[in-house]
Amino acid sequence: MATKPAKKSAAPVNPLKRDDNEKLLTGWGRTAPSMAHVVKPGSVDELRDLVAKAGERGILARGLGRSYGDAAQAGGGTVLDMSGFDSIELDTVHGTVTAGAGASVDSLLKTLVPAGYFVPVTAGTRMITVGGAIAADVHGKNHHVEGSFGSHVHALDLVTGHGRVEDLAPTRKAEHFWATVGGIGLTGVVTKATFDLIPITSSLISVDTDRCADLDAVMSSMIEKDDQYRYSVAWIDSVSPSGRGVITRGDHAPSSQLDAKQSETPLAYDPKIVATAPPFLPSRLLNKFTVRAFNEAWFRKAPKSRQGELQPIGEFFHPLDGVQEWNRIYGPGGFIQYQFVVPDSAGYLIDYALKRLREVGAPSFLTVLKRFGAANPAPLSFPQPGWTLAADVPARVEGLGAVLDEIDGLVAASGGRLYFAKDSRQSPEMVAQTYPRLTEWQGVRDQMDPRGIFTSDLARRLSL
Amino acid sequence: MMDALGEPQSVLVLGGSSEIALETVKALPRNRLRRVLLAGRPNAARHAAVESLTAMGITGVEAIDFDAKDTSSHGGVIDGVFDAGDIDLVILAFGVLGDQDAAEADPSLAVEVATTNYTGAVSVGLHVARRLRKQGHGALVVLSSVAADRARRANYVYGSTKAGLDAFAQGLGDALHGSGASVLVVRPGFVRTRMTAGMPEAPMTTNPQDVAEIIVKALRKGKETVYAPGPLMYVMGVMKNLPRPVFRKISEKQG
């Protein structure tokens, strides 16, 4: 047997060399990247081991990376690819499902819809995971009547900073449960969750559309009639000073509303990808003119008023999922999505914010207005009663920072706040002011993660 | 953390009294700045720099002791800074011009210039790179010079140190490429500063504020190399390729 050559003195590890598992991560807005060690645990035990061994740069779970900012990245740390936790167990007796944290809403719908069920809350994209939906406490078009995702969760398993698995529920360790809902991944790693489902008899949505000539008309119609619908959202023409918009409202269509052909397969579900955005697009593709043209077309394509139109789930809930990687259209500079909520008493800030964004020349092509219902008990959950506006704008617009800071100030003064899942630029002071239960949450978090190993770029940026 | 709009929260200046670095800090978007460390030898200029930034309402401005020539201390200084919190932006701005005449007469003076401008920068640059790699993000700005493109008779000791520094910084940028950390090499021409006071001005002379603005824009765009002013890139493109006799004549005229 040949003897191995004796090692010379141990060569120092080159700190600049890259590990195979290191990846540059950004949010959906493709801004502020950071490098992390991405590891995919295959079991709860492996996950607990990774948590126990987490280094000083911390550890964080990541789903499908649809948070717009830096919530699902942790520079220098370990980022957990949760796609291995993708189990889906439907319980038709109780009308609930138990799903792995890495299971996507996309895969859930493929299982649930043909069986006659729908997820309790869906965001504007189905490319999110169960873990992410809990961490961001996502909301959908039904918030005004049914609340956010966390309100429908019966139980969840969480690996805490102690490396233990905690079985949490609103009635069991409620403090830990609600700190985890909306806790942006900072209380531990969710491995699975059980939540309510909506029984459906068809896979179509019965949609009423109203085109409104100005923002006042949009808002008064929403105040007046939103209560009559399970789902409601308005698209606003951000280019037009009138603030005109299109409200779409609806509910799951009963099978009785389907025609003969549709009735053959009432629960058919087959969302299509129509196109994929090319990888390299010039940063000037989106400019004042293209955005103006898009907004004009979007407004015109809507009927003035139409009742009971049957739309597939994908078209009604997730129109942008039809274009894969649509976030590339903003070019290499990336974009931010600015979303705030203000109480009804500050509804005027919707108009003001749109005006300021127009003035700074920040073209937004998908601006969405929605009314929120009651908040849930989670200290860091975003939704609260009032109006929420979401606008996406290219990050490199000159002077954007100052304008957003100004709007932030007004939002804060009115008792409103920004959404962590969208945020990529607010200040730590803004968070402290607008999430009054932050210190309470931090106290609970510190119990659950005494070593402070769960962290993210967002947590560092906002001093959470 | 640097935010989506490129606004940093923390800055470390190596060469804490550098006028270009100071102007760069002033030209940065300031709404998120909460920690600005000016590293240099304790002197009046460093003290004044802290005062002037604080007077502008920037919070968390602090001076720390740092000696470019004392390379054995670099690891400790850099670790101390990064252990206390992430650094989004590092500006490597120290450097001396030296006296070419004196250096030719006394080579130990040339060694001083080389130690500060090149050896010191290589040492601290690698320590900074190690920590930027570890945190997974951050930018390092290295103040090189057009003198790095082609050394002139009148200051080739200085020019050669900048040429070495420039090559080092480019290589470091390549080593860090795609790692979340980045290096921006800045090549200013003649800048009106304390270092050049009393010297005859060259064409395309700028002020520290002009260089600062160019640096901030380049950072925002994610550039790797930038000249100040920008058009110097074309001038130096020609200069670099001039035959020796022609270049000698031109540089003699300039003195």
Interface residues (C-beta under 8 A of the other chain):
Chain A: P15 L16 R18 E22 L24 G29 T31 A32 P33 S34 M35 A36 R57 G69 D70 A74 G75 G76 G77 G334 I336 A395 R396 L400 G401 A402 D405 S424 R425 S427 D457 L458 R460 R461
Chain B: M1 M2 D3 A4 L5 G6 E7 Q9 P29 N31 R32 D86 A129 R130 R133 K134 Q135 G136 H137 A175 L176 G178 S179 G180 A181 R220
